[in-house]
Amino acid sequence: MGETHIYTEFHRMLDRGAKEKLLGQKGLVVWLYGLSGSGKSTLAIALERRLHAEGLLTKILDGDNIRSGLNRNLGFSDEDRLENIRRIAEVAKLFADLGVVTLASFITPKEELRELARGIVGAEDFLEVYVHCPFEECARRDVKGLYAKASAGEVKQFTGKDSSFEEPEAPDLRIETSTQTEEESLEKLYEAVSGRVRLAAEA
């Protein structure tokens, strides 16, 4: 059955504004990307706790969690990486349309993948955050032991070693986790997000 047999019902459903008014906040997708071990998940978790404490509804979409469930049938080929990001972006868009502040934490190594995610979510709802940390520092941290396994040849298509990571040209926000403390990085991220997720006070 082709797409010609699909009849959407969006026009009959409650609109996004009604959901955001109910929650008292605006939906937004904060897309954090960078090398494994750069601090993406740590920042997402810290930001979620801070926003939650202020009464904002959030949802974290994390690479390992998604690959253990929704995308467990995907590998790390270029085609599978693209499909991984496509699915995640579609899910993130659903959450943003509900008024949820959605924190997506994925390596997203290529510019075409970031453009794909932004295109699906929509530029007005998409905050691109590059969490930068040099490969050598990420390898030194090696929080998950992946760099040691990659060095031993146990992990194939490892980003930064076997598979390239393309430096972004103009992310919305760049965070340097190798030269900033976690608190400094979180504050920078919070400042970029906070003003975009609050509804304007009614007159």
C-alpha positions as CSV (number, residue, x, y, z in Angstrom):
1,M,0.0,0.0,0.0
2,G,1.6,3.3,-1.1
3,E,1.4,6.8,0.4
4,T,-1.5,7.6,-1.9
5,H,-3.7,5.6,0.4
6,I,-2.7,7.5,3.6
7,Y,-5.2,10.1,4.8
8,T,-3.9,12.1,7.7
9,E,-6.2,13.4,10.5
10,F,-4.1,16.2,11.8
11,H,-6.7,18.8,10.9
12,R,-9.3,17.3,13.3
13,M,-7.0,17.0,16.3
14,L,-6.3,19.5,19.1
15,D,-3.6,21.9,17.9
16,R,-0.2,22.4,19.5
17,G,-1.2,25.6,21.1
18,A,-3.8,23.9,23.2
19,K,-1.3,21.4,24.5
20,E,1.3,24.1,25.3
21,K,-1.3,26.2,27.1
22,L,-2.2,23.1,29.2
23,L,1.4,22.5,30.1
24,G,2.3,26.2,30.4
25,Q,5.4,25.8,28.3
26,K,6.7,25.7,24.7
27,G,7.9,22.6,23.0
28,L,11.5,22.5,21.8
29,V,14.0,19.9,20.6
30,V,17.5,20.5,22.0
31,W,19.8,18.3,19.9
32,L,23.1,17.7,21.7
33,Y,25.8,16.0,19.6
34,G,29.5,15.2,19.7
35,L,31.9,12.3,20.2
36,S,31.2,9.5,22.6
37,G,32.2,10.6,26.0
38,S,32.1,14.3,25.2
39,G,29.4,14.9,27.9
40,K,26.2,15.0,25.9
41,S,24.2,12.6,28.2
42,T,25.6,14.2,31.3
43,L,24.5,17.7,30.2
44,A,21.1,16.4,29.1
45,I,20.4,14.7,32.4
46,A,21.6,17.8,34.4
47,L,19.5,20.1,32.3
48,E,16.4,17.9,32.6
49,R,16.7,18.0,36.4
50,R,17.1,21.7,36.5
51,L,14.1,22.3,34.2
52,H,12.0,19.7,36.0
53,A,12.7,21.5,39.3
54,E,11.3,24.7,37.7
55,G,8.1,22.9,36.7
56,L,8.8,22.1,33.1
57,L,8.0,18.8,31.4
58,T,10.9,17.2,29.7
59,K,11.9,14.0,27.9
60,I,15.4,12.7,27.2
61,L,16.0,10.7,24.0
62,D,19.5,9.1,24.5
63,G,21.5,7.1,21.9
64,D,22.1,3.9,23.8
65,N,18.5,3.8,25.2
66,I,17.0,4.2,21.7
67,R,19.3,1.7,20.2
68,S,18.3,-0.9,22.8
69,G,14.6,-0.4,21.9
70,L,13.1,1.5,19.0
71,N,16.2,1.2,16.8
72,R,17.7,-2.1,18.0
73,N,17.5,-3.5,14.5
74,L,19.9,-0.8,13.2
75,G,23.7,-1.1,12.9
76,F,26.3,1.6,12.3
77,S,26.6,1.7,8.5
78,D,26.0,5.1,6.9
79,E,22.5,3.9,5.9
80,D,21.6,2.7,9.4
81,R,23.0,5.9,11.0
82,L,20.7,8.0,8.7
83,E,17.7,5.9,9.5
84,N,18.6,6.0,13.2
85,I,18.5,9.8,13.1
86,R,15.4,10.0,10.9
87,R,13.4,7.9,13.4
88,I,14.7,9.8,16.4
89,A,13.9,13.2,14.8
90,E,10.4,12.1,14.0
91,V,9.9,11.0,17.6
92,A,11.4,14.2,18.9
93,K,9.0,16.2,16.7
94,L,6.1,14.3,18.2
95,F,7.2,15.3,21.7
96,A,7.8,18.9,20.7
97,D,4.3,19.1,19.2
98,L,3.0,18.1,22.6
99,G,4.8,21.0,24.2
100,V,7.5,18.9,25.8
101,V,11.1,20.1,26.1
102,T,12.9,17.2,24.3
103,L,16.6,16.6,24.9
104,A,18.1,14.5,22.2
105,S,21.6,13.2,22.9
106,F,23.2,11.5,19.8
107,I,26.7,11.5,18.2
108,T,25.2,12.7,14.9
109,P,28.6,12.7,13.2
110,K,27.8,14.1,9.8
111,E,26.4,17.4,8.7
112,E,23.8,15.7,6.5
113,L,22.4,13.9,9.6
114,R,22.1,17.2,11.5
115,E,20.4,18.8,8.5
116,L,18.1,15.9,8.3
117,A,17.1,16.2,12.0
118,R,16.6,20.0,11.7
119,G,14.5,19.5,8.5
120,I,12.2,17.0,10.2
121,V,11.8,18.8,13.5
122,G,11.6,22.2,11.9
123,A,14.2,25.0,12.3
124,E,11.9,27.0,14.7
125,D,11.8,24.1,17.1
126,F,15.4,22.9,16.8
127,L,18.3,24.0,19.0
128,E,21.6,22.5,17.6
129,V,24.1,22.1,20.4
130,Y,27.6,20.9,19.6
131,V,29.2,19.4,22.7
132,H,32.9,19.6,21.8
133,C,35.6,17.6,23.4
134,P,38.8,16.4,21.6
135,F,39.1,12.8,20.7
136,E,42.1,12.3,22.9
137,E,40.3,13.7,25.9
138,C,37.2,11.5,25.2
139,A,39.6,8.5,24.9
140,R,41.2,9.4,28.2
141,R,37.8,9.6,30.0
142,D,36.5,6.5,28.2
143,V,33.5,6.4,30.5
144,K,32.0,3.3,28.8
145,G,35.2,1.6,27.9
146,L,34.4,2.0,24.2
147,Y,37.7,3.7,23.3
148,A,39.7,0.8,24.7
149,K,37.6,-1.7,22.8
150,A,37.9,0.3,19.6
151,S,41.7,0.4,20.1
152,A,41.7,-3.3,20.4
153,G,39.6,-3.7,17.3
154,E,36.5,-5.0,19.2
155,V,34.3,-2.1,18.1
156,K,33.9,-1.5,14.4
157,Q,33.0,1.8,12.6
158,F,33.8,3.7,15.8
159,T,33.3,7.5,15.3
160,G,36.5,9.5,15.4
161,K,38.6,6.4,14.6
162,D,37.2,4.2,11.8
163,S,34.3,6.5,11.0
164,S,34.8,10.3,10.6
165,F,33.2,13.0,12.6
166,E,32.5,16.2,10.6
167,E,33.0,19.4,12.5
168,P,30.0,21.6,12.3
169,E,30.2,25.0,10.6
170,A,27.6,27.0,12.6
171,P,25.9,25.2,15.4
172,D,23.4,27.3,17.4
173,L,25.5,26.7,20.5
174,R,29.0,25.2,21.1
175,I,29.9,23.9,24.5
176,E,33.6,23.1,25.3
177,T,33.5,20.4,27.9
178,S,37.3,19.9,28.0
179,T,37.9,23.5,29.2
180,Q,34.7,24.2,31.1
181,T,33.4,22.7,34.3
182,E,30.2,20.7,34.2
183,E,28.5,23.6,36.0
184,E,29.7,26.2,33.5
185,S,28.6,24.0,30.6
186,L,25.2,23.5,32.1
187,E,24.7,27.2,32.8
188,K,25.5,28.0,29.2
189,L,23.1,25.4,28.0
190,Y,20.4,26.4,30.4
191,E,20.6,30.1,29.3
192,A,20.1,29.1,25.7
193,V,17.1,26.9,26.4
194,S,15.3,28.6,29.2
195,G,14.1,31.6,27.3
196,R,12.7,29.5,24.5
197,V,10.5,27.2,26.4
198,R,8.4,29.6,28.5
199,L,5.0,30.9,27.4
200,A,4.6,34.6,27.3
201,A,2.6,35.9,30.3
202,E,-1.0,36.7,29.3
203,A,-1.9,40.4,29.6
